[in-house]
């Protein structure tokens, strides 16, 4: 356990940030999962409609530092490729 006052504050801050990071990651993962299930069910139009929501969640997570910028970019690219590949 921390003894120094600043270390105690850092522990509290880390715990708070952890909650927000988990919430942001969960938002990203649920939207991506919805899109993948829609693509698997061959509901491409609905998946395309959810794409902006997924991009927003990924961009927000990258902006806040929950995930890295390239990670967000790669996930967006793979999602759009998945949707376009199934439309052909």
C-alpha positions as semicolon CSV with decimal commas, in nm:
position;residue;x (nm);y (nm);z (nm)
1;X;0,000;0,000;0,000
2;X;0,119;0,349;-0,082
3;X;0,245;0,571;0,196
4;X;0,315;0,894;0,009
5;X;0,020;1,126;-0,047
6;X;0,078;1,165;-0,422
7;X;0,101;0,788;-0,465
8;X;-0,236;0,749;-0,293
9;X;-0,384;1,008;-0,530
10;X;-0,236;0,822;-0,828
11;X;-0,398;0,499;-0,712
12;X;-0,738;0,669;-0,691
13;X;-0,693;0,832;-1,031
14;X;-0,588;0,505;-1,191
15;X;-0,895;0,330;-1,053
16;X;-1,119;0,604;-1,194
17;X;-0,951;0,593;-1,535
18;X;-0,977;0,216;-1,542
19;X;-1,355;0,236;-1,511
20;X;-1,378;0,483;-1,800
21;X;-1,140;0,280;-2,017
22;X;-1,337;-0,039;-1,960
23;X;-1,659;0,144;-2,048
24;X;-1,510;0,282;-2,371
25;X;-1,366;-0,055;-2,475
26;X;-1,698;-0,226;-2,406
27;X;-1,879;0,031;-2,623
28;X;-1,638;-0,036;-2,909
29;X;-1,660;-0,411;-2,874
30;X;-2,041;-0,422;-2,861
31;X;-2,079;-0,213;-3,178
32;X;-1,822;-0,423;-3,363
33;X;-1,992;-0,741;-3,248
34;X;-2,330;-0,611;-3,369
35;X;-2,185;-0,533;-3,711
36;X;-2,022;-0,875;-3,741
37;X;-2,343;-1,055;-3,646
38;X;-2,540;-0,848;-3,898
39;X;-2,288;-0,930;-4,171
40;X;-2,305;-1,298;-4,079
41;X;-2,685;-1,280;-4,101
42;X;-2,649;-1,113;-4,444
43;X;-2,809;-0,786;-4,329
44;X;-2,556;-0,563;-4,502
45;X;-2,767;-0,245;-4,510
46;X;-2,816;-0,251;-4,134
47;X;-2,444;-0,313;-4,086
48;X;-2,364;-0,015;-4,307
49;X;-2,598;0,198;-4,098
50;X;-2,408;0,101;-3,781
51;X;-2,068;0,179;-3,931
52;X;-2,066;0,551;-3,832
53;X;-2,148;0,453;-3,474
54;X;-1,853;0,213;-3,470
55;X;-1,622;0,473;-3,619
56;X;-1,730;0,727;-3,359
57;X;-1,669;0,484;-3,073
58;X;-1,327;0,389;-3,210
59;X;-1,225;0,751;-3,265
60;X;-1,335;0,845;-2,914
61;X;-1,140;0,559;-2,760
62;X;-0,831;0,657;-2,959
63;X;-0,865;1,024;-2,871
64;X;-0,889;0,950;-2,500
65;X;-0,595;0,709;-2,512
66;X;-0,789;0,394;-2,434
67;X;-0,661;0,234;-2,753
68;X;-0,387;0,352;-2,985
69;X;-0,457;0,555;-3,297
70;X;-0,332;0,289;-3,537
71;X;-0,537;0,023;-3,359
72;X;-0,853;0,228;-3,414
73;X;-0,760;0,291;-3,775
74;X;-0,692;-0,078;-3,839
75;X;-1,021;-0,185;-3,684
76;X;-1,218;0,068;-3,890
77;X;-1,043;-0,048;-4,205
78;X;-1,112;-0,414;-4,136
79;X;-1,478;-0,347;-4,058
80;X;-1,532;-0,153;-4,379
81;X;-1,348;-0,424;-4,574
82;X;-1,570;-0,688;-4,418
83;X;-1,884;-0,501;-4,520
84;X;-1,767;-0,425;-4,875
85;X;-1,638;-0,780;-4,928
86;X;-1,979;-0,928;-4,847
87;X;-2,166;-0,684;-5,072
88;X;-1,981;-0,801;-5,384
